[in-house]
Amino acid sequence: MDIYIDKELCKGCDICIELCGENVFMKSEHINSRGYYIPIPVALDKCTGCMICELICPELAVIIEKSELVKETV
């Protein structure tokens, strides 16, 4: 499973960080072109694939790509 953050869409609201029960994300020190600190996925091995982060992001900046194996079992 891969998690991507569209750095230009993200407004740094941290909703993905706050709602992830597995602590997959953390706030980075990098600022995007709009002046926001963006979150980064740091613990992909902890991700359960619940997709809450992708579904709740108000800017649609979180993108989850599941592997074929995960797609078949979910």
DSSP file (Angstrom, degrees, kcal/mol; ACC not computed):
  #  RESIDUE AA STRUCTURE BP1 BP2  ACC     N-H-->O    O-->H-N    N-H-->O    O-->H-N    TCO  KAPPA ALPHA  PHI   PSI    X-CA   Y-CA   Z-CA
    1    1 A M              0   0    0      0, 0.0     2,-0.4     0, 0.0    65,-0.2   0.000 360.0 360.0 360.0 137.6    0.0    0.0    0.0
    2    2 A D  E     -A   65   0A   0     63,-2.8    63,-2.9     2,-0.0     2,-0.5  -0.958 360.0-160.3-121.5 140.8    1.2    3.5   -0.9
    3    3 A I  E     -A   64   0A   0     -2,-0.4     2,-0.4    61,-0.2    61,-0.2  -0.984  11.2-173.2-121.2 127.7    0.0    6.7    0.6
    4    4 A Y  E     -A   63   0A   0     59,-3.1    59,-2.9    -2,-0.5     2,-0.5  -0.921  13.9-153.0-119.7 145.3    0.7   10.0   -1.2
    5    5 A I  E     -A   62   0A   0     -2,-0.4     2,-1.1    57,-0.2    57,-0.2  -0.981  19.4-134.8-114.5 122.0    0.0   13.6   -0.1
    6    6 A D    >>  -     0   0    0     55,-3.1     4,-2.1    -2,-0.5     3,-0.8  -0.661  19.7-159.4 -74.8 103.7   -0.6   16.1   -2.9
    7    7 A K  T 34 S+     0   0    0     -2,-1.1    -1,-0.2     1,-0.3    29,-0.2   0.765  85.4  50.8 -61.3 -28.6    1.7   18.8   -1.6
    8    8 A E  T 34 S+     0   0    0      1,-0.2    -1,-0.3    24,-0.1    -2,-0.1   0.769 112.8  44.5 -83.4 -25.2    0.0   21.5   -3.6
    9    9 A L  T <4 S+     0   0    0     -3,-0.8    -2,-0.2    52,-0.1    -1,-0.2   0.801  90.9 101.0 -83.9 -30.4   -3.6   20.6   -2.5
   10   10 A C     <  -     0   0    0     -4,-2.1    26,-0.2    51,-0.2    24,-0.2  -0.287  47.8-171.8 -63.4 134.5   -2.8   20.1    1.2
   11   11 A K        -     0   0    0     24,-0.1    26,-0.2    -2,-0.0    -1,-0.1   0.223  44.5-115.5-107.5  10.5   -3.7   23.0    3.6
   12   12 A G        +     0   0    0     24,-0.2    25,-0.2     1,-0.1    -2,-0.1   0.822  64.1 147.4  64.4  32.8   -1.9   21.5    6.6
   13   13 A C        -     0   0    0      1,-0.1    -1,-0.1    23,-0.1    25,-0.1   0.711  49.2-141.1 -73.9 -19.6   -5.1   21.0    8.6
   14   14 A D     >  +     0   0    0      1,-0.1     4,-2.6     3,-0.1     5,-0.2   0.590  59.8 132.2  69.9  13.6   -3.7   17.9   10.2
   15   15 A I  H  > S+     0   0    0      1,-0.2     4,-2.5     2,-0.2     5,-0.2   0.903  72.8  52.6 -60.6 -39.6   -7.0   16.0   10.1
   16   16 A C  H  > S+     0   0    0      1,-0.2     4,-1.1     2,-0.2    -1,-0.2   0.886 110.8  47.4 -63.4 -37.9   -5.3   13.0    8.7
   17   17 A I  H  4 S+     0   0    0      1,-0.2     3,-0.2     2,-0.2    -2,-0.2   0.936 115.0  45.2 -67.1 -46.4   -2.8   13.1   11.5
   18   18 A E  H  < S+     0   0    0     -4,-2.6    -2,-0.2     1,-0.2    -1,-0.2   0.851 116.5  43.5 -68.1 -36.7   -5.5   13.5   14.2
   19   19 A L  H  < S+     0   0    0     -4,-2.5     2,-0.8    -5,-0.2    -1,-0.2   0.616  85.5 100.6 -90.3 -12.1   -7.8   10.8   12.9
   20   20 A C    ><  -     0   0    0     -4,-1.1     3,-1.1    -5,-0.2     5,-0.1  -0.638  53.4-166.2 -77.2 111.8   -5.3    8.1   12.1
   21   21 A G  T 3  S+     0   0    0     -2,-0.8    -1,-0.2     1,-0.2    -4,-0.0   0.618  86.2  55.0 -71.8 -12.6   -5.5    5.6   14.9
   22   22 A E  T 3  S-     0   0    0     -3,-0.0    -1,-0.2    21,-0.0    -2,-0.1   0.388 105.5-124.1-102.3   2.0   -2.3    4.0   13.8
   23   23 A N    <   +     0   0    0     -3,-1.1    19,-0.1    -6,-0.2    -2,-0.1   0.909  55.7 152.2  55.3  47.4   -0.1    7.2   13.8
   24   24 A V        +     0   0    0     -8,-0.2    18,-3.4    18,-0.1    19,-1.6   0.812  55.3  56.5 -74.4 -31.1    0.9    6.7   10.2
   25   25 A F  E     -B   41   0B   0     16,-0.3     2,-0.3    -9,-0.2    -5,-0.0  -0.661  56.3-180.0-105.5 156.3    1.4   10.4    9.6
   26   26 A M  E     -B   40   0B   0     14,-1.9    14,-2.9    -2,-0.2     2,-0.3  -0.976  38.7 -97.8-144.6 156.9    3.4   13.2   11.2
   27   27 A K  E     -B   39   0B   0     -2,-0.3     2,-0.1    12,-0.2    11,-0.1  -0.554  41.9-144.8 -73.6 133.5    3.8   16.9   10.4
   28   28 A S  E     -     0   0B   0     10,-2.2    -1,-0.1    -2,-0.3     0, 0.0  -0.428  17.5-125.8 -92.9 172.1    6.8   17.6    8.3
   29   29 A E  E    S+     0   0B   0     -2,-0.1     2,-0.4     8,-0.1    -1,-0.1   0.366  79.8 105.8 -94.2   2.3    9.1   20.6    8.4
   30   30 A H  E     -     0   0B   0      8,-0.3     8,-1.6     1,-0.0     2,-0.4  -0.678  59.0-151.4 -89.1 136.5    8.5   21.2    4.7
   31   31 A I  E     -B   37   0B   0     -2,-0.4     6,-0.2     6,-0.2    -2,-0.1  -0.894  11.9-137.5-106.7 133.6    6.3   24.0    3.6
   32   32 A N    >   -     0   0    0      4,-2.7     3,-2.0    -2,-0.4   -24,-0.1  -0.204  37.6 -89.2 -80.8-179.6    4.4   23.8    0.3
   33   33 A S  T 3  S+     0   0    0      1,-0.3    -1,-0.1     2,-0.1   -25,-0.1   0.656 127.6  57.5 -67.3 -14.2    4.1   26.6   -2.2
   34   34 A R  T 3  S-     0   0    0    -24,-0.2    -1,-0.3     2,-0.1   -26,-0.0   0.442 121.3-105.2 -94.5  -1.3    1.0   27.8   -0.4
   35   35 A G  S <  S+     0   0    0     -3,-2.0     2,-0.4     1,-0.3    -2,-0.1   0.657  75.7 131.6  90.9  17.3    2.8   28.2    2.9
   36   36 A Y        -     0   0    0    -26,-0.2    -4,-2.7   -29,-0.2     2,-0.5  -0.821  58.7-125.1-106.6 141.9    1.4   25.2    4.7
   37   37 A Y  E     -B   31   0B   0     -2,-0.4    -6,-0.2    -6,-0.2    -8,-0.1  -0.730  35.6-146.8 -77.9 125.7    3.3   22.5    6.6
   38   38 A I  E     -     0   0B   0     -8,-1.6   -10,-2.2    -2,-0.5    -8,-0.3  -0.688   6.9-120.0 -99.3 148.6    2.3   19.2    5.0
   39   39 A P  E     -B   27   0B   0      0, 0.0   -12,-0.2     0, 0.0   -29,-0.1  -0.474  25.0-155.9 -77.9 156.3    1.9   15.8    6.8
   40   40 A I  E     -B   26   0B   0    -14,-2.9   -14,-1.9    -2,-0.1     2,-0.6  -0.994  20.8-117.2-132.0 142.1    4.0   12.9    5.6
   41   41 A P  E     +B   25   0B   0      0, 0.0   -16,-0.3     0, 0.0     3,-0.2  -0.677  40.3 163.9 -76.3 121.6    3.3    9.2    6.0
   42   42 A V        +     0   0    0    -18,-3.4   -17,-0.2    -2,-0.6     3,-0.1   0.539  66.1  44.4-115.8 -12.0    6.1    7.8    8.2
   43   43 A A    >>  +     0   0    0    -19,-1.6     3,-1.9     1,-0.1     4,-0.6  -0.471  55.9 157.3-134.6  63.4    4.8    4.4    9.3
   44   44 A L  G >4 S+     0   0    0      1,-0.3     3,-1.0     2,-0.2    -1,-0.1   0.798  72.9  65.7 -59.1 -29.2    3.3    2.7    6.3
   45   45 A D  G 34 S+     0   0    0      1,-0.2    -1,-0.3    -3,-0.1    -2,-0.0   0.713  99.8  52.3 -67.5 -18.9    3.7   -0.7    7.9
   46   46 A K  G <4 S+     0   0    0     -3,-1.9    -1,-0.2   -23,-0.1    -2,-0.2   0.605  82.0 114.2 -88.9 -13.7    1.2    0.4   10.5
   47   47 A C    <<  -     0   0    0     -3,-1.0    -3,-0.0    -4,-0.6   -27,-0.0  -0.378  47.4-167.0 -64.7 130.0   -1.5    1.4    8.0
   48   48 A T        -     0   0    0     -2,-0.1    -1,-0.2     0, 0.0    -4,-0.0   0.515  40.6-116.5 -93.9  -7.6   -4.6   -0.9    8.1
   49   49 A G        +     0   0    0      1,-0.0    -2,-0.1   -48,-0.0    17,-0.0   0.708  68.9 140.2  80.3  20.4   -6.0    0.4    4.9
   50   50 A C        -     0   0    0      1,-0.1    -1,-0.0     3,-0.0    -3,-0.0   0.737  51.1-146.0 -69.4 -21.8   -9.1    1.9    6.5
   51   51 A M     >  +     0   0    0      1,-0.1     4,-2.5     3,-0.1     5,-0.2   0.582  55.4 133.6  68.0  13.8   -8.9    4.9    4.1
   52   52 A I  H  > S+     0   0    0      1,-0.2     4,-2.5     2,-0.2     5,-0.2   0.921  70.9  54.2 -56.8 -44.0  -10.2    7.3    6.8
   53   53 A C  H  > S+     0   0    0      1,-0.2     4,-1.1     2,-0.2     9,-0.2   0.903 111.5  43.7 -59.4 -42.6   -7.4    9.8    5.9
   54   54 A E  H  4 S+     0   0    0      1,-0.2     8,-0.2     2,-0.2    -1,-0.2   0.904 116.6  46.3 -69.4 -41.7   -8.3    9.8    2.2
   55   55 A L  H  < S+     0   0    0     -4,-2.5    -2,-0.2     1,-0.2    -1,-0.2   0.826 115.7  44.0 -71.7 -32.5  -12.1   10.0    2.8
   56   56 A I  H  < S+     0   0    0     -4,-2.5    -1,-0.2    -5,-0.2    -2,-0.2   0.621  80.2 114.0 -91.5 -14.1  -11.9   12.8    5.4
   57   57 A C    ><  -     0   0    0     -4,-1.1     3,-1.1    -5,-0.2     5,-0.1  -0.425  54.4-155.8 -63.5 117.0   -9.4   15.1    3.7
   58   58 A P  T 3  S+     0   0    0      0, 0.0    -1,-0.2     0, 0.0   -48,-0.0   0.725  93.9  45.1 -68.1 -20.0  -11.3   18.3    2.8
   59   59 A E  T 3  S-     0   0    0     -3,-0.0    -2,-0.1     0, 0.0    -3,-0.0   0.410 105.7-124.8-101.2   0.2   -8.8   19.1    0.1
   60   60 A L    <   +     0   0    0     -3,-1.1   -50,-0.1    -6,-0.1    -6,-0.1   0.856  68.0 136.6  56.3  37.5   -8.7   15.6   -1.4
   61   61 A A        +     0   0    0    -52,-0.1   -55,-3.1   -56,-0.1     2,-0.5   0.598  42.1  83.5 -90.7 -13.0   -4.9   15.7   -0.9
   62   62 A V  E     -A    5   0A   0     -8,-0.2     2,-0.5    -9,-0.2   -57,-0.2  -0.820  57.3-175.9 -96.9 127.0   -4.5   12.2    0.5
   63   63 A I  E     -A    4   0A   0    -59,-2.9   -59,-3.1    -2,-0.5     2,-0.5  -0.984   6.0-165.4-126.0 124.8   -4.3    9.4   -2.1
   64   64 A I  E     -A    3   0A   0     -2,-0.5     2,-0.6   -61,-0.2   -61,-0.2  -0.938   2.1-168.5-112.5 128.4   -4.1    5.7   -1.2
   65   65 A E  E     -A    2   0A   0    -63,-2.9   -63,-2.8    -2,-0.5     2,-0.3  -0.963  12.6-155.3-115.3 115.9   -3.1    3.1   -3.7
   66   66 A K        -     0   0    0     -2,-0.6     2,-0.0   -65,-0.2    -2,-0.0  -0.645  16.9-118.2 -90.6 146.4   -3.7   -0.4   -2.5
   67   67 A S     >  -     0   0    0     -2,-0.3     4,-2.3     1,-0.1     5,-0.2  -0.307  32.7-103.5 -72.6 165.8   -1.7   -3.4   -3.8
   68   68 A E  H  > S+     0   0    0      1,-0.2     4,-1.9     2,-0.2     5,-0.2   0.877 121.2  55.1 -59.2 -39.3   -3.6   -6.1   -5.7
   69   69 A L  H  > S+     0   0    0      1,-0.2     4,-1.3     2,-0.2    -1,-0.2   0.922 110.1  44.7 -62.4 -44.6   -3.4   -8.4   -2.6
   70   70 A V  H  > S+     0   0    0      1,-0.2     4,-1.5     2,-0.2     3,-0.3   0.902 109.6  56.4 -67.1 -40.5   -5.0   -5.8   -0.4
   71   71 A K  H  < S+     0   0    0     -4,-2.3    -1,-0.2     1,-0.2    -2,-0.2   0.880 107.7  48.9 -58.3 -39.2   -7.7   -5.0   -3.0
   72   72 A E  H  < S+     0   0    0     -4,-1.9    -1,-0.2     1,-0.2    -2,-0.2   0.811 113.8  44.3 -73.3 -30.0   -8.8   -8.7   -3.1
   73   73 A T  H  <        0   0    0     -4,-1.3    -1,-0.2    -3,-0.3    -2,-0.2   0.631 360.0 360.0 -92.3 -13.7   -9.0   -9.2    0.6
   74   74 A V     <        0   0    0     -4,-1.5    -1,-0.2    -3,-0.1    -2,-0.1   0.459 360.0 360.0 -88.7 360.0  -10.9   -5.9    1.5
